[in-house]
């Protein structure tokens, strides 16, 4: 079973080149700083989830949508705060995400 948590909100500022995903507090306390991740994208480039530190025991998967919506994955570096409560994508990682509202966050 994957250590998974559901995203609670999402913000995408294309002008600043930043995407922020928020989830429940402190799922993985040891996660902090810039870490490797896999971005889980749908067929239109919308973010479905983020698999943080996928090769470690501190792995955390933050999902915005259903696993069935994932069409592709891409490696990126993300910034983690609060044990996974906040996942921030900057620069090139943020530019991989389709602009506008995310269809998986209500």
N, C-alpha and C positions, 0 to 999 in steps of 0.2 A: 504494500500500500504506500503510495506517495504521500509525503508530508505536505498536504495541500490546504490552502486557505482561500477563501472567497474574497475578491476585491470588494471594497465598500464604495469607492469612488475613483474617478479618473479625471485628469486634466491634461490637455494637450495645447501647448502654446507654440504653434509653428513658427511664429515670428522670433521667438527667443530660442527655438530649437530644444524644447524641453517637454518631456512627457512624464507625468507623475501618477503612480498607481498607489492607492491607499488600501490597507486591509486591517484586519483585527490586530490589536496590540501584541507585540512581543512573541510571535510564534517561535522564533529561533534567536534567543538572546545573544549568541556568539556572532551572528551575522552583523557586520558593520563595515562601512567604507565601500571602496570600489571593488567589485567582485565579478567574476565571469558568470555569464548567464546565457540561456537560450531564449530568444524571443519566439513565442508561438503565434503565428499569424494566420489569418483566414485568407481566402482566395483574392480578396480585395485589398489586402495589406493592413487590415484592422488588427489591433492587438487582442488576442484571445487569452494570453497568459504569459507569465514570465517564470522560467525555471532557473532559480538562483543557485549557484554553486552546485551544479548537477553532479559533479564527480566527488562530492564530499559527504560526510555524515551529517553535516549541517544543512543539507539540501532543503530548499523550500520552493514550492510551486504556488504562485499566486495566480488564480484564474479569474478572468472577467467573464468568459463564456464557457460553453460546453466543449469538452475534448474533441467531440465529433466535428467541430467547426475548424479545427486546426488543419491547414492545407500545407504549411511549410514552417520550417524553423530556421533561425539564423543566430549565429553566435554574436554576443555583444558584451560590453562591460557596462554594468549598472551600478548605481550608488544606492546603498542600503542604509537605512536608519531605523532605530527602534526595533531591532531584531526581525526586520521584515515588514514592519508596519508601513514604511514608506519606501517605494522602489522608484528611483529617478533615472530616466534615460536622457542623456545629453548628446548634443552634436550629431555625429553620424548615426548613432543608435536611434535617436529620436526621429531622424529623417527617414528611417525605414518604415515608420508608421504612417498609415493613411491619415491625412489631415481631416479635421472636423470631429463631430461627435462619434463616440464609440457606440456601436449598436448593441453591445453586450452589457452596458452599465445603464441602469435606470435611475 
